Amino acid sequence: MRMNVAIIIAFVVASSAFCAVDFEEVTFGFNNGYKQGKWTPLTVNLRSQNSPVPFNGELTVEVRNYNTDETIYRYATPLHLSKTDRKQKKLSIYCPKSSFHLILQLEQSDIIDQDIESSMSKNVVMHEITPPTPIANKDYFGLVLAPNGDKIQKIIDNKRLDDDGTQVHIKYLPNSRVMPTRWIAYDAVDLIIIREVSLTDQRILKQQQTALLDWVQRGGTLIVSGGSNFHFIKDSFIEQLLPVKMISEETIDKVPPILKQQFGLITSNNPFQAFKNIYFEPKHGCQTLLGTDKQIFIAKRNLGSGQVICFSFDYNTPPFSELKPGDTFWHWLLKTHGKSPRFFANKYAPFRQHEEKLHEHFLSKMPTQIPIIKLLTVILPIYLLSFGGITLYFSKKGRNVHNRNRRYWIVGLIFVIISVSIIGAARAVLPKNITTEQFSILSIYPQQKNAHMQSYVSLRAAARTKTTIPMSQNTFIHPLRMENTTKPAQFHFGSPSELREVSVEPWSPSTYIQETFFPLDMQQTPIKLENTWRITGEAAIYLGDVTLGESNLWVSDSPSQALKKLPPLEDLNEPRKTLAKILQQEGLLQYLLQQEDSRQIGKTQNRTVIIGWISQLVQDSTVNPHISANEFVSENNETLVIMSLDETDTGM
C-alpha cells in the first residue's frame, strides 16, 4: 500500500514539474496577412499551469532564413508568470524581403534548484511559425472592423483590379480589442474599413486611437461607412477626422441616379431601394468623390500623407450589398481612391535600391575615418623615416657585415616594440567611442502636432566591440543589410527597450533603419530649414532659409519652377547632394508630386508640402536615442524635412 502511495505521489510531482509554461495560441499578422519588407504584429498567448515555480525570464523570437536556417535577428521581451497564470504578449516583427520562419521559445532565469531547472528545461518547448505566401506590395491589403454579416470580403476579396494582376485582400478584425496600440503594426495595411462598431473610449483605447491616427498620417486610407451608423460615429474620435459635418440621419425612398450609375443598378422599381442616409455638409478641405450640389454621398480629406473617406450610406445594406453592384462600386473606389499616393508608390518597392546605395555611401566613408587608421597614418611615416635613416647611418659606419646586420635587426626590433607600444598605449588612453552617422527623413504633421522620423544609421568603432543602444518605447529598428548580419543583434522590448549585443567593427559599418513617432509643436519647437522649397503639384518655389511656423512659408519673390523629381538638387552641398541623388534615382519621394482629382465640378486639388534640410538634430530625446549613450559620438547628421500643409496652415 505504501509503495502505491509513493508511486502516485511521484507521478503527481513529475506531472506538475512537466506542466510548466506552454504556448496556448500564436497568431502572426492579421489572419496570416502580411507583406515582406514591412512590420507585422505577432500575438502570443501563454499559459502557466501547475508550474513548480513562477516563470521569470524572456520570450524570444528568432527570425531565421528559411533556406539556411541562419538567424537574421532576434526579439526578446520580459515575461513573468505565476504558477497558474495566462498572459498575452504583443510584438511587432519586421518581415525580411526573403523567405523566413519564426522560432519562439521561453528562456527561464534566476533558478536556484538544479532539479527544478532540469525538469522545466524539458518542458519549455519551441514554437515554429512558417508564414504563408505574403501579399504582394502592389496588392491592396484591407482590414475590416465590422460585426458578423459583413459582406465586403465576399464581394471584393481576391478580385483583380488592374490588368497587371493587382488584387484585393480583405481580412477581418474580430473586435476592437485586438486593434494594435502602435501604428507600426499597421505597416503592411493599405486601408481600414470601419462599420457598425462602437467608437467610444471604453471600446477603443486612447493608445489604439493614436495608433490608427498615426498610421493614417503615414499614408493609410481610413474608410467609414454611414447610414444607420450615425449614432456610432457621432461624438466619436473619428468624427473630427471626417471631411464632412454629420447633420442628421434620414431615410431616402429611392436610390438617386448618381448612385445607381456608380453601383451599376439597372432595376428602377426595387422594393429594397429605400435606405438610411446621413446628410453631410462639407468641412474645409472636403473633396467630394460622389455627390451633387445638394447631397454628398462619398467625401474625402487628406490627413498628412494619408486620407479619410466616408460614406453617407451603409455599404452593407441592399441594394449596395448585392454582389454585382457591390463589385462594380468597390472596383471603382479602390482603383481610384483605395490607396494614398504614398502607399500607391509601394508597388515600386521591390525595384528600389536606395537601401543598398545608402549602405554603400556609409561604407565609402570608412577607410579614412577610422581612428586607428588615422593613428597609423601619423606613426608609419615617422617609423619609416626614422628606421631608414638609422639603418643608413649604421650601414655606413659599420665595418663588419655581421655587425651591420645585427645592428639592423636590433634597431628594427626596437622600433617595432616602440610602435606597438605607442599604438597600444593610445588605444588604452583614448576614449573607445563609437561614431554614428545618420541620414533622416522627418515628416511633420502640424495639424496633429506630431512628427515621424525614419533614420538610416551607421555605426563604426576604432576596434571590434559590442555595445547596447537604448531606445524609446515608440522606436522600432531593424538592420539595413540583413544578409550581412553574421552575429545578429537582439531587440529587447521591455523597460528600458534596448538593442543588445550590437557588433561594431572598424572595417564594415553596422547599419540600421530606425522609425519613431513623437510629439512636435512647431510653435514651441521652431525649426530653421536650409535649401527650402514649397511644392504644390509639380510646381515648386525656392524659399531659401526659412523657419517653420512663420508666414514666410507663403511669401517669396522666386518664380515657380516645374519639378519632375524630388528632392531638388540646386544649391546643395555634400553630403546632401549625394543623399538627394539617391532619393531622386529611386523615386522615393515621387508621391509628393502626384496630383489628386477631387471629382468636384472638375476641380483638382494638390497637396502642398514644404521640403528643406537641417544638420542639427531635433531637440527631442525620442528622436535620436543613440546620443543618450556616453560612448556614442555623432559625426554627421543630415535630415530632410517634409511638412504637409493645407490652406488652414497658412496662418501658423
C-alpha positions in Angstrom: 0.0 0.0 0.0 2.8 2.4 0.9 4.5 1.6 -2.4 1.4 2.5 -4.3 1.0 5.8 -2.5 4.7 6.6 -3.2 4.2 5.9 -6.9 1.1 8.1 -7.0 2.9 10.9 -5.2 5.9 10.6 -7.6 3.6 10.7 -10.6 1.8 13.8 -9.4 5.2 15.6 -8.6 6.6 14.6 -12.0 3.4 15.7 -13.8 3.5 19.1 -12.1 7.1 19.5 -13.0 6.5 18.9 -16.6 3.4 21.1 -16.8 5.2 24.5 -16.5 4.6 27.0 -19.3 3.2 26.4 -22.8 2.2 28.3 -25.9 -1.5 28.4 -25.9 -2.1 30.3 -29.1 0.2 32.2 -31.5 -1.2 34.4 -34.3 1.0 36.1 -37.0 -0.1 39.1 -38.9 -3.8 39.8 -39.5 -5.2 36.3 -40.1 -1.7 35.5 -41.6 -1.9 38.5 -43.8 1.4 40.3 -44.1 3.9 41.8 -46.6 7.6 41.4 -47.0 9.7 44.4 -46.0 7.0 45.6 -43.6 6.4 45.3 -39.9 3.7 42.7 -38.8 2.1 42.1 -35.4 2.8 38.9 -33.6 0.4 37.9 -30.7 1.5 35.2 -28.3 -0.9 33.7 -25.6 1.0 31.8 -22.9 -0.3 29.6 -20.1 1.3 28.5 -16.9 -0.4 25.5 -15.3 0.8 23.6 -12.2 4.3 25.1 -12.6 6.7 24.2 -9.7 7.9 27.8 -9.6 6.8 31.1 -11.1 8.3 31.7 -14.5 10.7 34.7 -14.7 12.5 35.1 -17.9 12.1 36.2 -21.5 10.0 35.3 -24.5 12.4 35.3 -27.5 11.5 35.3 -31.2 14.2 34.5 -33.8 13.6 35.5 -37.4 15.5 32.9 -39.5 16.3 32.5 -43.1 14.0 29.8 -44.4 16.6 28.2 -46.7 19.7 28.3 -44.5 18.1 28.5 -41.0 20.5 31.2 -40.0 19.2 33.7 -37.5 18.7 37.1 -39.1 17.8 39.0 -36.0 16.2 38.2 -32.6 13.5 39.8 -30.4 13.1 39.4 -26.7 10.6 40.7 -24.2 10.4 40.1 -20.4 7.9 37.5 -19.2 6.6 36.9 -15.7 4.0 34.2 -15.0 2.8 32.9 -11.6 2.3 29.2 -11.0 -1.1 29.3 -12.6 -1.4 32.2 -15.0 -2.2 33.3 -18.5 -0.6 36.2 -20.3 -0.6 37.8 -23.8 2.4 39.3 -25.4 2.2 41.5 -28.5 5.3 42.2 -30.6 5.9 43.8 -33.9 8.1 41.8 -36.2 9.9 43.1 -39.3 9.5 40.7 -42.1 12.6 40.3 -44.3 12.4 40.6 -48.1 13.4 36.9 -48.4 11.7 33.8 -47.2 11.8 33.3 -43.4 10.3 31.5 -40.5 10.0 32.3 -36.8 11.2 30.3 -33.8 9.6 31.2 -30.5 11.0 30.0 -27.1 11.0 30.7 -23.4 14.2 31.4 -21.5 14.0 30.9 -17.7 16.3 32.9 -15.5 17.0 33.0 -11.7 16.5 29.3 -11.0 18.5 28.1 -8.0 17.2 24.5 -7.7 19.0 22.4 -10.3 16.4 19.7 -10.3 13.6 22.1 -10.9 15.7 23.8 -13.7 16.3 20.5 -15.3 12.6 19.5 -15.3 11.5 22.9 -16.6 14.0 22.9 -19.4 12.5 19.7 -20.6 9.0 21.3 -20.7 10.0 24.6 -22.4 9.2 23.9 -26.0 9.9 25.9 -29.1 7.1 27.0 -31.3 7.8 27.4 -35.0 5.8 29.6 -37.5 6.2 29.2 -41.2 4.3 32.2 -42.7 2.2 31.6 -45.8 2.8 33.4 -49.1 3.0 37.1 -48.5 0.7 39.7 -50.0 2.4 41.4 -52.9 3.4 45.1 -52.4 1.3 46.2 -55.4 -1.8 44.5 -54.0 -4.4 46.1 -51.7 -4.4 44.8 -48.1 -7.6 45.9 -46.3 -8.7 45.4 -42.7 -12.4 45.5 -41.8 -13.7 46.2 -38.3 -17.4 45.2 -38.6 -19.8 42.8 -36.9 -20.8 39.4 -38.3 -22.7 39.5 -41.6 -20.4 42.0 -43.3 -20.3 41.1 -47.0 -17.3 43.1 -48.3 -14.9 40.1 -48.2 -17.4 38.1 -50.2 -17.7 40.9 -52.7 -14.2 42.0 -53.3 -11.6 39.6 -51.7 -9.1 38.2 -54.2 -10.6 40.2 -57.0 -8.4 41.7 -59.7 -8.4 45.5 -60.1 -5.9 46.0 -62.9 -4.6 44.3 -66.0 -1.2 43.9 -64.2 -2.8 41.4 -61.8 -3.3 43.7 -58.8 -5.6 42.1 -56.3 -7.5 43.0 -53.1 -7.0 41.0 -49.9 -9.6 41.6 -47.1 -9.1 40.4 -43.5 -11.4 40.9 -40.6 -10.6 42.1 -37.1 -12.7 40.1 -34.7 -13.4 43.0 -32.4 -12.0 46.4 -31.4 -10.0 44.9 -28.5 -7.4 43.4 -30.9 -6.7 46.7 -32.6 -3.0 47.5 -32.3 -1.8 50.0 -29.8 1.1 51.1 -32.0 1.0 52.4 -35.5 3.9 50.2 -36.7 1.6 47.1 -36.5 -0.4 48.5 -39.4 2.7 49.0 -41.6 1.6 46.4 -44.2 -2.1 47.5 -44.3 -3.3 49.8 -47.1 -6.8 50.6 -45.9 -9.0 50.1 -42.9 -12.8 50.0 -43.1 -15.0 50.6 -40.1 -18.7 49.9 -39.9 -21.3 49.5 -37.2 -18.9 49.3 -34.2 -18.9 51.4 -31.0 -16.1 54.0 -31.2 -16.2 55.1 -27.6 -13.1 55.4 -25.4 -14.2 52.4 -23.4 -14.2 50.2 -26.6 -11.2 51.7 -28.4 -8.5 52.8 -26.0 -6.6 56.1 -26.5 -3.5 54.2 -27.5 -5.4 52.4 -30.2 -6.9 55.7 -31.4 -3.5 57.3 -31.6 -2.0 54.2 -33.5 -4.8 54.5 -36.0 -4.4 58.2 -36.5 -0.6 57.9 -36.8 -1.0 55.2 -39.4 -3.4 57.4 -41.5 -0.9 60.2 -41.4 1.9 57.9 -42.7 -0.2 57.2 -45.8 -3.1 54.9 -44.7 -6.6 55.1 -46.0 -9.5 55.0 -43.5 -13.0 54.3 -44.8 -16.0 55.0 -42.6 -19.4 53.6 -43.5 -22.5 55.7 -42.8 -26.3 55.1 -43.0 -27.6 53.6 -39.7 -24.1 54.0 -38.2 -24.9 57.7 -37.4 -25.0 57.1 -33.6 -21.8 55.1 -33.7 -19.8 57.9 -35.4 -21.4 60.9 -33.8 -19.3 62.4 -31.0 -16.6 59.7 -31.5 -12.9 60.3 -32.0 -13.4 59.6 -35.8 -15.9 62.4 -36.3 -13.2 65.1 -36.0 -11.2 63.3 -38.8 -14.1 63.3 -41.3 -14.2 65.7 -44.2 -17.9 66.5 -43.5 -20.2 67.5 -40.8 -22.8 65.0 -39.8 -26.1 66.9 -39.7 -28.8 64.3 -39.4 -29.9 60.8 -40.2 -32.6 60.4 -42.9 -34.4 57.8 -45.0 -34.2 58.0 -48.7 -37.0 56.2 -50.5 -35.3 55.8 -53.8 -31.7 55.3 -54.9 -30.5 58.6 -56.5 -29.4 58.3 -60.2 -25.8 59.2 -59.4 -25.6 56.2 -57.0 -27.4 53.9 -59.5 -24.9 54.8 -62.1 -21.9 54.2 -59.8 -23.2 50.9 -58.5 -24.4 49.7 -61.9 -28.0 49.4 -60.6 -30.3 48.7 -63.6 -33.6 48.0 -62.0 -35.8 51.0 -61.2 -38.6 49.5 -59.1 -36.8 47.6 -56.4 -38.7 47.2 -53.1 -35.4 47.5 -51.2 -34.3 50.8 -52.7 -35.2 52.8 -49.5 -32.1 53.2 -47.4 -30.8 55.0 -44.3 -28.6 58.0 -45.2 -26.6 60.7 -43.3 -27.0 64.3 -44.5 -23.5 65.7 -44.9 -22.2 69.3 -45.0 -18.6 69.8 -46.2 -15.8 70.9 -44.0 -12.9 73.0 -45.2 -10.7 70.8 -47.4 -13.5 68.4 -48.2 -13.2 66.6 -51.6 -16.5 65.2 -53.0 -15.9 61.9 -54.7 -19.5 61.2 -55.4 -22.4 63.5 -54.9 -24.4 66.5 -56.1 -24.8 70.2 -55.2 -27.5 69.1 -52.7 -26.1 65.9 -51.3 -22.7 64.4 -50.7 -22.6 60.6 -50.7 -18.8 60.0 -50.6 -16.3 62.5 -49.4 -12.5 62.5 -48.8 -9.9 64.6 -47.0 -6.2 64.5 -46.8 -4.6 63.8 -43.4 -0.8 64.1 -43.6 0.2 61.6 -46.3 -3.0 59.6 -45.8 -6.7 60.1 -46.4 -10.0 59.7 -44.7 -13.1 58.6 -46.8 -16.6 58.5 -45.5 -19.9 57.2 -47.0 -23.3 58.7 -46.2 -24.9 55.3 -46.7 -24.1 51.8 -45.3 -22.4 49.7 -47.9 -23.7 46.5 -46.3 -27.4 47.2 -46.8 -29.4 46.5 -50.0 -29.1 47.4 -52.8 -25.4 48.3 -52.2 -24.5 45.0 -50.7 -25.7 42.9 -53.7 -22.8 41.0 -55.3 -22.7 42.6 -58.7 -23.4 46.2 -57.8 -21.0 45.9 -54.8 -18.3 44.5 -57.1 -18.8 47.4 -59.6 -18.7 50.0 -56.8 -15.7 48.7 -54.9 -13.7 48.1 -58.0 -14.1 51.8 -58.9 -13.5 53.1 -55.4 -10.4 51.1 -54.7 -8.8 51.6 -58.1 -9.2 55.4 -58.0 -9.0 56.2 -54.2 -8.2 53.0 -52.4 -4.6 53.9 -51.8 -2.9 57.2 -50.9 -0.2 58.4 -53.4 2.4 57.4 -50.8 1.1 53.8 -50.4 0.4 53.5 -54.1 4.1 54.1 -54.7 4.8 50.9 -52.6 4.3 48.9 -55.8 7.8 50.0 -56.9 9.4 48.9 -53.6 10.8 45.6 -54.9 12.7 47.5 -57.6 14.2 50.2 -55.4 17.8 50.1 -54.4 18.0 53.1 -52.1 18.9 50.9 -49.0 21.8 49.3 -50.8 23.0 52.7 -52.1 22.8 54.2 -48.6 24.8 51.3 -47.3 27.4 51.8 -50.0 27.5 55.5 -49.1 28.2 54.7 -45.4 30.8 52.1 -46.5 32.6 54.6 -48.7 33.4 56.8 -45.8 35.0 54.1 -43.7 38.8 53.9 -44.6 39.9 57.4 -43.7 37.6 58.0 -40.8 38.6 55.0 -38.6 40.6 56.4 -35.6 43.2 53.5 -35.7 43.9 54.3 -39.3 44.3 58.0 -38.5 46.8 57.0 -35.8 48.7 54.7 -38.2 49.0 57.4 -40.9 50.9 59.5 -38.3 53.1 56.8 -36.9 54.1 54.9 -40.0 55.8 57.8 -41.8 57.7 58.6 -38.7 58.6 55.0 -38.3 59.8 54.5 -41.9 61.8 57.7 -42.0 63.4 57.1 -38.6 64.1 53.4 -39.3 65.5 54.2 -42.7 67.8 57.0 -41.5 69.2 55.0 -38.6 69.7 52.0 -40.8 71.6 54.1 -43.4 73.7 55.6 -40.7 74.8 52.3 -39.2 75.4 50.7 -42.6 77.9 53.4 -43.5 79.6 53.3 -40.1 79.8 49.6 -39.6 82.9 47.8 -40.9 81.8 44.3 -40.4 78.9 42.8 -42.4 77.9 40.6 -39.5 77.8 43.5 -37.0 75.9 45.7 -39.5 73.2 43.0 -39.9 73.0 42.5 -36.2 72.6 46.3 -35.6 69.9 46.3 -38.4 67.7 43.7 -36.7 68.2 45.1 -33.2 67.2 48.6 -34.3 64.3 47.2 -36.3 63.0 45.2 -33.3 63.3 48.2 -31.1 61.3 50.3 -33.5 58.6 47.6 -33.8 58.3 47.4 -30.0 58.1 51.2 -29.7 55.5 51.4 -32.5 53.3 48.7 -31.0 53.6 50.3 -27.5 52.6 53.7 -28.8 49.5 52.2 -30.6 48.6 50.1 -27.6 49.0 53.0 -25.2 47.0 55.2 -27.5 44.2 52.7 -27.6 44.2 52.3 -23.9 44.3 56.1 -23.2 42.0 57.4 -26.0 38.2 57.0 -25.4 36.7 54.0 -27.1 33.9 55.9 -28.7 31.5 54.6 -31.3 30.9 57.1 -34.1 27.4 57.4 -35.6 26.5 58.8 -39.0 22.8 59.4 -39.6 20.6 60.4 -42.5 16.9 61.0 -41.7 13.6 61.9 -43.3 11.5 63.9 -40.9 7.8 64.2 -41.8 6.0 66.9 -39.8 2.2 66.9 -39.4 1.3 70.4 -37.9 -2.4 69.7 -37.7 -1.9 66.9 -35.2 1.3 68.4 -33.7 3.4 65.4 -34.2 6.1 64.0 -36.5 7.5 60.8 -37.8 11.3 60.3 -38.3 12.8 57.5 -40.4 16.6 57.3 -39.9 19.4 55.4 -41.7 22.1 55.0 -39.1 25.7 53.8 -39.5 27.9 52.7 -36.5 31.6 52.2 -36.5 34.4 51.9 -33.9 38.1 52.0 -33.6 38.2 48.4 -32.7 35.8 45.5 -32.9 33.4 45.7 -30.0 29.9 45.1 -28.8 27.5 47.6 -27.4 23.9 48.2 -26.3 21.8 51.0 -27.7 18.9 52.4 -25.6 15.6 53.0 -27.5 12.4 54.8 -26.6 9.2 52.8 -26.3 7.9 54.1 -29.6 11.1 53.4 -31.6 11.4 50.5 -34.0 14.6 49.4 -35.6 15.9 46.7 -37.9 19.1 46.0 -39.8 19.6 47.9 -43.1 21.5 45.0 -44.6 20.2 41.8 -43.0 22.1 39.3 -45.3 25.4 40.6 -43.8 24.3 40.1 -40.2 26.7 37.4 -39.0 26.1 38.0 -35.3 22.5 39.2 -35.1 21.6 41.8 -32.6 18.8 41.3 -30.1 15.9 43.7 -29.9 14.7 43.8 -26.3 11.3 45.4 -25.7 11.0 46.0 -22.0 11.7 48.7 -19.6 14.0 50.1 -20.9 13.9 48.9 -24.5 17.3 48.2 -25.9 19.2 47.0 -29.0 21.6 44.4 -27.3 24.7 42.7 -28.5 25.3 45.1 -31.3 28.5 44.1 -33.2 30.6 47.1 -34.3 33.9 46.9 -36.1 36.3 49.2 -38.0 36.2 47.7 -41.4 32.5 47.5 -42.2 29.7 49.7 -40.8 26.8 48.3 -38.8 23.8 49.9 -40.4 20.2 50.1 -39.2 16.8 51.7 -40.1 15.0 53.4 -37.2 11.5 54.7 -37.1 9.7 56.7 -34.5 6.6 58.9 -33.9 6.9 61.8 -31.4 5.0 64.9 -30.4 6.3 68.1 -32.1 4.6 71.5 -31.7 6.0 74.0 -34.3 5.2 76.9 -32.0 7.2 75.5 -29.2 10.0 73.9 -31.2 10.8 76.1 -34.2 13.0 74.5 -36.8 15.1 76.6 -39.2 15.4 75.0 -42.7 18.0 75.5 -45.3 17.6 74.9 -49.1 13.8 75.1 -48.6 11.2 74.6 -51.3 7.4 75.0 -51.4 5.9 72.3 -53.7 2.3 72.2 -55.0 1.6 69.5 -57.6 4.6 69.6 -60.0 5.3 73.3 -59.4 7.9 74.5 -56.8 9.1 77.8 -55.5 12.5 78.2 -53.8 12.3 79.8 -50.3 15.9 79.6 -49.2 16.3 79.7 -45.4 13.0 79.7 -43.5 11.7 79.0 -40.0 8.8 76.6 -39.9 5.8 78.2 -38.3 6.4 81.6 -39.8 4.4 83.4 -42.5 7.5 83.4 -44.9 6.4 79.9 -46.0 3.9 81.6 -48.3 5.9 84.7 -49.3 8.6 84.5 -52.0 9.8 86.6 -54.9 11.2 83.5 -56.7 9.4 82.3 -59.8 7.7 79.0 -60.0 9.7 76.1 -61.4 8.5 72.8 -62.9 9.8 69.8 -61.0 9.9 66.2 -62.1 12.0 64.7 -59.3 12.4 65.2 -55.6 14.2 66.5 -53.7 15.7 69.4 -55.8 19.5 69.4 -56.1 20.0 73.2 -56.6 22.4 74.8 -54.1 23.0 71.6 -52.2 26.5 70.7 -50.8 27.9 67.4 -49.8 26.7 65.1 -48.4 23.2 66.5 -49.0 23.6 66.3 -52.8 24.7 62.6 -52.6 21.7 61.7 -50.4 19.3 63.7 -52.6 20.6 61.9 -55.7 19.9 58.6 -54.2 16.3 59.6 -53.4 15.9 61.0 -56.9 17.2 57.9 -58.7 14.9 55.6 -56.7 11.9 57.8 -56.8 11.4 57.6 -53.1 9.5 60.9 -52.8 7.7 61.0 -56.2 4.4 60.6 -54.5 4.7 64.2 -53.3 4.3 65.4 -56.9 1.2 63.4 -57.7 -2.0 65.4 -58.2 -5.3 64.3 -56.8 -8.6 64.6 -58.7 -11.3 65.7 -56.3 -14.1 64.9 -58.7 -15.8 68.1 -57.6 -17.1 70.0 -60.6 -13.9 69.3 -62.5 -11.6 70.8 -59.9 -8.2 69.4 -59.0 -6.6 69.6 -55.6 -2.9 69.3 -54.9 -1.1 68.6 -51.7 1.2 71.4 -50.6 4.4 70.5 -48.8 7.5 72.3 -47.5 10.7 70.5 -48.1 14.1 71.5 -46.7 17.3 70.4 -44.9 18.7 70.7 -41.3 22.0 69.5 -40.0 21.3 69.7 -36.3 19.1 67.1 -34.5 15.6 67.9 -33.4 15.8 68.5 -29.7 13.7 65.6 -28.5 15.1 62.6 -26.6 12.9 60.2 -28.5 14.2 61.2 -31.9 17.9 60.1 -31.6 18.3 57.7 -28.7 21.9 56.9 -29.8 23.2 60.2 -28.5 21.9 59.5 -25.0 24.7 56.9 -24.5 28.1 58.3 -23.5 30.0 56.0 -25.8 28.4 57.4 -28.9 29.7 60.4 -30.8 27.7 62.0 -33.6 29.8 62.7 -36.6 27.4 63.7 -39.3 23.6 64.1 -39.2 21.6 65.3 -42.2 17.8 65.5 -42.1 15.5 66.1 -44.9 12.3 67.7 -43.5 8.9 67.3 -45.2 6.0 69.2 -43.8 2.5 68.7 -45.1 0.4 71.8 -45.4 -3.1 72.8 -46.4 -4.8 76.2 -46.6 -5.6 76.1 -42.9 -1.8 76.1 -42.1 -1.2 79.5 -43.8 -1.7 81.3 -40.5 0.7 79.4 -38.4 
